[in-house]
Amino acid sequence: DTGVSQDPRHKITKRGQNVTFRCDPISEHNRLYWYRQTLGQGPEFLTYFQNEAQLEKSRLLSDRFSAERPKGSFSTLEIQRTEQGDSAMYLCASSLGTTNEKLFFGSGTQLSVL
Amino acid sequence: RKEVEQDPGPFNVPEGATVAFNCTYSNSASQSFFWYRQDCRKEPKLLMSVYSSGNEDGRFTAQLNRASQYISLLIRDSKLSDSATYLCVVNLRGGNTPLVFGKGTRLSVIA
């Protein structure tokens, strides 16, 4: 399967712990996005990369969140000092980076903060 | 006005019915428009792009009204397999800026 893959699929953690998620995009895609989705809501943009450069971060993204894409391939999203409000599905998507582009999403990481 | 606004539904329709979803967007300079489909507990997948001239793909028709800043999706002859959430997606700020998703409209097609 050469689609977008995310790991882990599920993560349960206690409040205050740090968590890290990984996303492997489709190999020829140079653009990678992180979105967050809660029940009954659409995906909400967090940040995106063009190759290894982080081009934009949502103002919703607190300083507890950090994302990297060190070699322009896979990406990690870390949440420090998790809070119950961080519980959500974290979706990664990749694209070729062209105009009118199609996003390909991974299956997501479901985070539950207890 | 919310950036991308949709009626959340749910829309419960019988098989064979025609159903229409509308979506409004806040920025008249928005450039690209899409409908994505999301099945329960699955990731969103592109259903179709929306072009200024309107476009059709089988039972699905998408239309764009730039003057009124809304897009629509029409599903004819609904199938049970059409049951899903339909997300309105807009390149709200144009150029290479991230896509903005609406909350989605849930459709249940009933036998």
Interface residues (C-beta under 8 A of the other chain):
Chain A: Y33 Y35 G40 Q41 G42 P43 E44 F45 Y48 Q50 L55 E56 L91 G97 T99 N100 K102 L103 F105 G106 S107 G108
Chain B: V4 P8 Q31 S32 K42 E43 P44 K45 L46 S49 L87 N91 N96 T97 P98 L99 V100 F101 G102 K103 G104
